Amino acid sequence: MRALKIAIVVMTVLILGGTATLVVLIAKRLSPAPPLAAQIDLQEAPGSHIVGMTAAGDRLILHLQGGGPDRVVIYDLRGLRRLGRIVLTP
């Protein structure tokens, strides 16, 4: 009889632990992903502002005006670095 009582207690603990684990896993999967906190330092002249922006794969393409001639700057979003700069002349 004593062995039966011990088995019931052990199985109860296992069932409660398994249920708690399932609840935690389901809650984690249903919660939204945290926002990305990456920042890119544009290193552009004062007075520059973004006129247009396009994302293409892991590239960010910005059209900038002010602070000099109009230009297009391409950034790598994975490495957060500038890949190229195209100056637009009239």
DRENSEDO-630158 format. One record per residue: y, z, x of N, C-alpha, C in turn; residue in three letters. Coordinates in steps of 0.2 Angstrom, whole numbers, padded with zeros to 4 digits, always signed. Each point is the difference from the previous one (the first is absolute). Layout:
N
YZXYZXYZXALA;...
***
This chain:
90
-0006+0000+0004+0006+0000-0004+0006+0000+0004MET;+0000+0004+0006+0006+0000+0004+0001-0007+0003ARG;-0005-0003+0002+0001-0007+0003+0003-0005-0005ALA;-0001+0001-0006+0002-0004-0005+0008+0001-0001LEU;+0002+0006+0000+0007+0002+0000+0004-0003+0006LYS;-0003+0001+0006+0003-0003+0006+0001-0007-0001ILE;-0005-0004-0002+0000-0007-0001+0006-0002-0005ALA;+0000+0004-0006+0005-0002-0005+0007+0001+0003ILE;+0002+0005+0004+0006+0001+0003+0002-0005+0005VAL;-0005-0002+0004+0001-0005+0005+0001-0007-0003VAL;-0003-0002-0006+0001-0006-0003+0007+0000-0004MET;+0002+0006-0002+0006+0000-0004+0006-0001+0005THR;-0001+0003+0006+0005-0001+0005+0001-0007+0002VAL;-0006-0004+0001+0000-0007+0002+0003-0004-0005LEU;-0002+0001-0007+0003-0004-0005+0008+0001+0000ILE;+0002+0006+0000+0007+0001+0000+0004-0003+0006LEU;-0003+0001+0006+0003-0004+0006+0000-0007-0001GLY;-0006-0003-0002+0000-0007-0001+0005-0003-0005GLY;+0001+0004-0006+0005-0002-0005+0007+0001+0003THR;+0002+0005+0004+0006+0001+0003+0002-0006+0005ALA;-0005-0002+0004+0000-0006+0004+0002-0006-0004THR;-0004-0001-0005+0002-0006-0004+0007+0000-0003LEU;+0002+0005-0002+0007+0001-0003+0005-0002+0005VAL;-0001+0003+0006+0005-0001+0005+0000-0008+0002VAL;-0006-0003+0001+0000-0007+0002+0003-0004-0005LEU;-0002+0001-0006+0003-0004-0006+0008+0001+0000ILE;+0002+0006+0001+0008+0001+0000+0003-0004+0006ALA;-0003+0000+0006+0003-0003+0005+0000-0008-0001LYS;-0005-0003-0003+0000-0007-0001+0004-0002-0005ARG;+0002+0004-0005+0004-0002-0005+0008+0002+0002LEU;+0001+0004+0005+0007+0001+0002+0003-0006+0003SER;+0006-0002-0001+0003-0006+0004+0001+0002+0007PRO;+0000-0006+0004+0000+0000+0007+0007+0002+0002ALA;+0001+0004+0005+0007+0002+0002+0004-0006+0003PRO;+0006+0000-0001+0004-0006+0002+0001+0000+0007PRO;+0001-0006+0003+0000-0001+0007+0007+0002+0002LEU;+0000+0003+0006+0006+0003+0002+0003-0003+0007ALA;-0002-0007+0001+0002-0003+0006+0007-0003-0001ALA;+0003+0000+0006+0007-0002+0000+0001-0005+0006GLN;+0004-0005-0001+0001-0005+0005+0007+0001+0002ILE;+0002+0000+0006+0007+0000+0003+0001-0007+0001ASP;+0005-0003-0004+0002-0007+0000+0003-0001+0007LEU;+0004+0004+0003+0004-0001+0006+0004-0006-0001GLN;+0004+0000-0005+0005-0005-0001+0007+0003+0000GLU;+0005-0005+0001+0007+0002+0000+0002+0004-0006ALA;+0005+0004+0001+0003+0003-0006+0003-0005-0005PRO;+0000+0001-0006+0002-0005-0005-0005-0005-0002GLY;-0006+0000+0003-0006-0004-0002-0002+0003-0007SER;-0002-0005-0004-0004+0002-0006-0005-0005-0002HIS;-0005+0002-0004-0006-0004-0002+0002-0004-0006ILE;-0001-0007+0001+0002-0004-0006-0007-0002-0003VAL;-0005-0001+0004-0007-0002-0003-0005+0003+0004GLY;-0006+0001-0004-0006+0003+0003-0006-0003-0002MET;-0005-0001+0004-0006-0003-0002-0006+0004+0004THR;-0005+0001-0003-0006+0003+0003-0005-0006+0000ALA;-0003-0001+0006-0005-0005+0000-0006+0003+0005ALA;-0005+0002-0004-0006+0003+0004+0003+0007+0003GLY;-0001+0001+0006+0002+0006+0004+0007-0002+0003ASP;+0004-0005-0002+0006-0001+0003+0006+0001-0006ARG;+0006+0002+0003+0006+0001-0005+0005-0004+0003LEU;+0003-0004-0004+0005-0005+0002+0006+0001-0004ILE;+0005+0002+0004+0007+0002-0002+0005-0005+0001LEU;+0004-0002-0005+0006-0004+0001+0006+0005+0001HIS;+0004+0000+0005+0005+0004+0001+0007-0004+0001LEU;+0005+0003-0003+0007-0002+0001+0004+0005+0002GLN;+0006-0002+0003+0005+0005+0002-0002+0003+0007GLY;+0005+0002+0004-0001+0003+0007-0002-0006+0005GLY;+0002-0006-0002-0001-0005+0004-0003-0006-0004GLY;-0003-0005+0003-0002-0006-0004-0006+0002-0004PRO;-0001-0004-0006-0005+0001-0004-0007-0001+0004ASP;-0005+0004-0002-0006+0000+0004-0006+0002-0004ARG;-0006-0002+0002-0006+0001-0003-0004+0004+0006VAL;-0003+0006-0002-0003+0004+0004-0007+0002-0002VAL;-0005-0001+0004-0007+0001-0002-0003+0006+0003ILE;-0003+0005-0004-0003+0006+0002-0007+0000-0001TYR;-0004+0003+0004-0007+0002-0001-0001+0006-0003ASP;-0002+0001-0006-0001+0006-0004-0005+0005+0003LEU;-0005-0003+0003-0005+0004+0003+0002+0004+0006ARG;+0003-0004+0005+0003+0003+0006+0007+0003+0000GLY;+0003-0002-0006+0007+0002-0001+0005-0002+0006LEU;-0001-0006+0001+0004-0003+0006+0003-0007-0002ARG;+0005-0002+0003+0003-0007-0001-0004-0005+0003ARG;-0001-0005-0003-0004-0006+0002+0005-0006+0002LEU;+0005-0001-0003+0004-0005+0001+0007+0000-0004GLY;+0005-0004+0003+0006+0000-0003+0003-0007+0000ARG;+0002-0003-0006+0002-0006+0000+0008+0000-0002ILE;+0004-0003+0004+0007+0000-0002+0002-0006-0004VAL;+0003+0000-0005+0001-0005-0005+0008-0002+0002LEU;+0000-0006+0002+0007-0003+0002+0002-0005-0005THR;+0006-0001-0002+0002-0005-0005+0000-0007+0003PRO;
***
